[in-house]
Amino acid sequence: MLLIGNGKVVTRDAACPFIENGAVAVEGKLIKECGDTAQLRSKYPDAQYIDAKGRLVMPGFINTHMHYYSTFARGISLGGKPATTFGEVLSGLWWRLDKQLTLDDVYYSCIGPMIDQVRSGATSVVDHHASPFAVEGSLFKIAEAAKLLGLRSNLCYECSDRDGEQIAAAGIKENIDFAKHCQKQNDDMLGALFGLHAQMTVSEKTLAKCVEAAAGAGIGFHIHAAEGIEDVVDAISKYDMRVIERLHKHGVLSEKSIAVHCIHVTEEEIDLLKESGVAVAHNPQSNMGNAVGVSPVLKMLKKGVLVGMGTDGYSADVLDSYKTAAILHKHAKGRPSVAWGEPPLMLFENNKKIMERFINGKIGSLSKDCYADIVIVDYKGPTPINADTINSHILFGITGRHVDTTIINGKVVMKDRVLLNIDEEALMAKSREHAEKLWKRI
């Protein structure tokens, strides 16, 4: 039994959203109950006790779209002319980098961002991977790293035709092999989706194979959708339909799937997103960085689309996306009165709804029988903190670096900003070694 007490408990449970001097009792991997610290200490006198010291106790954060391998681009210098379009960003950076990844590179490219996720309080992550010349076993390598760090993870391999039919087939096989592995494990710490890069890099032939394979495995898709205008131009020129229309026609969009970005979408396509039940992952920092446009997420949410929030590899701290979303949509609309309620809805409510589609248990709330994914945040605030003000404190006062303790599935994986049970210095040294060698090969 573990008891976290003497904290301001932000439960994200509508029945009891905030406990001033609260405690969370954990039994095994599940939350047993939340309540007053004195009462629960008396009730569970033998529990291992963690004193929150008046700090915030909250559910761990969820990231619904990440690219771990992209961290190996941090600091890279490729020379040549700067990219002027999103297509040039893909071909000039990402499709050069991912071709050089070995299986060992895949593993160590995860280590840095996974450590950063734990440090910033992310406890559940949906990752989208590509390593076209090291496909077989790549998802298993990421899973190995996730197990070491203790992160709840959902993984997929990015299928496309950009490197030929043989590699596309290998991508299909990796997705299915990994999905079968996860189903056999039957552990909500590890799950699988079927990865597709984007409709513009997947032919009709390959798409049909992917749809058939995913249906046979009982899993949905994780795909970039209408991120750049190039995706739309490709869909119209080749198939005489728009991106969401093509994906909908082929059955890619469903409650089992995540469509990422959805920037260049029409009213009719938003209706298709709603009709299909697909989840959408919004990545505001990445969208701004790639200059691809502003996703109409405010309109999607108004129409009832389930929109969550990711980082797209731009950051490991999903609170960065939260803060950016609040600013971006005000700026884009030219109205400071908008986008107050939507960012917290996406991050704190919709992300847990999305993640719960891929696990059997409950997550993202400090309430009975939810998985014990908990963070202690070293922030006490210059103004009152309560159920009505907490989202504003997170928006304007808290970053991932305020996270002091991270507990995942009932296990303490970081305490006092120190990650437990790993040699962080040695792992990061190996990461730098692999990154340097990879840079020389590009």
N, C-alpha and C positions, 0 to 999 in steps of 0.2 A: 504494500500500500504506500502510495506517495501522496503527500498533502502539500499544496502550495497555498500559503496563507499570508495574511497581513498585506493584502494588495487591493487596489481598486480594480475589481473584476468586471471586464467588459465582455459579456457573455455572447452577444449577437443572438440571443434567445428572446423573442418578443414577450414571453411570459414573465421574464425577470431580466431585463437588459443590463442592469448595472447594480453592483453590490459594493457599497462604500468601503467597508472593511471586510473583504470577502476572502473565501478560500475555495479551492478546487480539489476534491478528493479523487484520486486516480487508482483504479484497481486493474492491474494488468495493462492492457492496451486501451481500456475504455474509461471514460469519466463516470464515476459512481454518483457524485452529486456536487452541487455548488451551494454555498451558504455562508453564514457568518463565521468568521475565523474562530472565535472563542468556542462556539458550539461544535464546530467540526473537530477542533483540537481535542475537546473533551470526549467527543464520540469516537475518535480514532487516535487514542493516545500513543499507540505503538507505530504509527505511520512515520515513514521517513519525511522529515519536515524541511521544506524550502521556504525561507522567509523572504517574501517579496519586498519587504522594507518600505511599504507604502507606494510602491511603483505600480504600473499598469500590468494587469494579467489579461491576456487576450488570446483568441484563437490564432493559430499559425496562419500565415498568408498562403494563398494559392495562386500559382502562375499558370495560366491556361495556354501559353504558347512561348516556347523557349527554343533556342538553338545553342546547345552547349559548345559544339565544335567551333562556332564562330568566335569564341574567346581567343583562339589562336591567331586571330587577325589583329589583336590589340597591339598597336605600336608598329605594325608591319609597314614597310615602305616598298612599293612595287615599281615606282618610277613611271614614266610615260605621261600621257595627257590625262588630266583629271576627268572623271566621268561626268557627262552632261545629261545622261538619261538613266532611268532605272535599269534598262537593259544593259547599259555599259557597266553599271555597278555589279550586276550579276556576272557578266562575262569577264569583266576585268579584275574582279576580286574573288567573289564567293566560288565561282566555278573553276577558278585556278587553285584556290586553297583546298577545296574538298577533294580534288583529284589527287592531292599529295598525301592525304591521310593514310597512315597504316593503322592496323588494329591497335597497336600500342599507343599511337598518337591519339586515336579515338578515346582511349581510356584516360590518358593524361590531359587531353583537352577538356574533359569533364571536371577534373579535380578542382581547378581554380574556381569556376563558376558555381560548382556545388558547395564549396566552402563558403563562397560569398552568399549563396542562397541561405545556408544555415545561419550565417552571421546576420543576415538581414531579416530573419524570421520567416522565410519561405519554407513551408513544411511539405507541400505537395506541388509537383511540377509536371506539366505535360510538355515533352520535348519532341522535336522534329529533326531527324538526323539525315545526313548525306555524306557518304564516303565512297564514290563510285568504283574505286579500285581496291577497296577493302570492305566489300558489302557483307560477305558471309561472316557471321559472328559479331558484327558491329553493335547490334542492339544488346547482345549479351555482355559485351564489354561495358557499355553504358550502365547496364543493370548491375554489373559487378561494382562499379564505382558508386552507384546510388546506394547499394547495400552497405558499403564501407562507411559512407557518410550518414546513412540512416534516413535518406529522403524517400518519401512516398512518391512514386513515379509512374507515369504512363508514357510509353515510348513508341516510336514508329520509324520506319525507314522511308525516305523520300523517293518514290518511284518516278521515273521520267524516261523519255526516249532520247535525252540529249547526249547520252554516251553509248547509244546503240541498243539493239534488241537483246543481246546477251546480258548486258548489265541490268536492263529493265527486268528481265526474267529473274535475275539474281535478287533484285529488290523485292519482287513479289514473294519469292521463296523466303527471304529473310523476315518479312512481315508475318508470313504464315507460320514459319517455324517458331518465331518468338511468341506469337499469339497462343500457339499450342502449349508452349512452355508455361506461359502465364496461367492458362486455364488449368494446367496440371498442378501448378503451385497452389492455386486457389487462395491467394493471399492478397488482400487489398493494398499491400505495400507496393505491388508491381502489377501494371496492366499494360494493355496494348491497343493501339489503333492501327489502321492501315494508312501508311503515308503516301501521299501524292505531292509532287512539287506544285504544279499549277496546270490548269487545263491547256495552257499554251505549249507545254512541253510533253504532253501526253496525247499520243495519237488515238484514233478510234479503236484500233486493234488492241493496243496496250490497255486502254481504259476498259474495254470489254473484259479483258483478262483479269484486271484488277477488281472490277465489280464482282465477277464470278468468284474469284478467290476469297474476297472479303465476306461475301454472302455465305460461302461454305464454312468460314471460320467464325461466323456470327459477330463480326466486329464492324464498326463504322470507319469513316475516313477522317484524316487530318490533312487539310489542303489549303494552300494559299489561293485566295479567290479574288480576282479583280483588284489586285494590289496596285499594279501599274497600268497605265493606259494601254501598254503593249499587249496585255492579256486580253483586253476588250477587242483591240484591232485584230488580233490573231483569231479570236472566236468568230467575229463577224466575217472576216475574209475567208476563212476555211469552212465554216459550218453555217453561215448565214443566221447566226443567233448570238446572243450575248453570253457572257461567262456563266452567270447563275442559271440561265436558261439551259445551257448545255449540261451543266452538272446536275440540274434537276431532272432533265430528260433521261439521263443515264442512271438515276437512282443513287447518286453520290451523297445527296443531301438528305439527312434524316436525323432523328433524335439521337442516333448513335454517333453522329459526326460533328466535327468542328470545321467551320469555314473561317479562315483567317483573313483579316483586314476588311474585305468587302467595301472598298473605297468607291470604285467606279460602278455603282449600281443604280438602276432606275427604280421608280416607284413600283413598277410591275415586278421587278426582281426582289425588292424588299418583301412584297406580298408572297413571292415564292419561298423566300427564306422563312417567313412566318408559317406558311402552309406546310412546309416540310418538317418543321420542328427543329431544324439544325441549330446548333449553338454557333455564335460568332465571337471570335476573339479579337478585341481591339488593342492595337499596339501604337499608341500615339507618338512616342518618342521615335520609334523606327520610321513611322510614316513621315514625320517631319524631317528626320535625318536623310531619308532617301528622296525627299521632295516629291512624293507620289500623290499627295492630296490629303484631304480630310474626310475620313469615313463618316457618313451620315448616321452616326450611332444614336443621336438624339431622336431622329425620326424613326429609326429601327425600334428603339425602346418604346416609343409612343405607340407603335403598331403592334407591340407585343413580341418582338423578336428577343430571344434570350441572348443578350450580349454580355460577355465577360471581358476580362482584361489580362493581357500578357505583356511580356517585355521584348519578345522577338530577338533575344540575344543582345539587344542594345545595352541592357543592364541586367544585373542579377537581382536588383532590388525592385520589387513590384510596386513599392510606394513611389518610386520615381514615375512610373506610368500613371499612378493615381493623381499625383500633383500635376503632371503634364496635361492629362486629359481635362482637368478643371480649367486650365489656362487656355489650351488650344481651342476648345469649342466656344469659349467666350470671345476669343480673338477672331475666330472664323465667322462668327455670327455678328460681331461688332456690337455685342450686347453683354454688359457685365452681369446682367440678372439671370443668365442661363447657366446650365451645367453645374448647379450646386448639388442637386440630388442624384444625378445620374452616375458620376464617378464612384461614390460610395456604394450605390446599388450594384454597379458592375463588379467592383472588387470584393465587397463583403457579403453580398447576397447571391449574385448570379454566378460568381466563380465557384461557390460551394455547390450550387445546383448543377453546374456543368460537371464538376468532379464526381458528384454523387451518381451521375449517369454511368460512370465507368467503374464504380465499386459497389459492393453490397452493403456497406455500412454508411453511417452518417458522419459528416465532417463539417468543419468550419463554424462550430458553435460549442460553447462551453455549457453543455447540458447533458443530462443523464443518457448514457449509452452511446454518446458520440465518441469517435476516436480521440484519444488524448493527444492532440496536436496543439501545443500551448506555448506561448512566448511571454516572457517577462520583459517589459520595456522600461528602461531607465529614464523616465520622464515624469515629472511631477506637476509641471504647468504653472504659468504665472497667473492664470485665471481659473475659476471653478471648472472641474471636470465632472461630467455626469452623462447620462444617456443622451441628453440633447446636445451636448457640446463636444462629445468625443471625436466625431468625424472632422470637426473644424480643427481640433488640436492635432489630429493626425495630418491633416492637410497642411497646416502652417507651422507645426512645431516638431513633428517626429519624422525621422528617417530610419532606414534599416539599421544604421549605426547606433541607434538607441537601444537595440535589442541586446539584452544582457544574457538571457537564458532561453534556450530552445529545446523543447521537448516534443518528440515525434513518436507516435504510437506508444505512448507511455514511457519512453526511454529518454533520459536526459542526454542530449547529444552535444550541447554546449552550455557551459555554466561560467558565469563571470567573464564572458567573452572568450573563453578558452574551449576549443573543440576537444572533446574527450575521445579517448581510445584510438586516436590517429597520431602519426608523426607529421604534423602539418609542414614543418620546415623541410623535411626530406621529400615529401610529396610535391611541394611547390618547386623545389630544386629540380626534380625530374621533369615537371611540367615545362619549366623554362628550357631545359636541355632539349626536350622533344620539339618545342616550338622553334628554337633556334635552328635545329637541323632541318625542319620543315621549311622554314623561310629560305634557306639556302637552295632548296630544291625547286622553288617556284620560279 
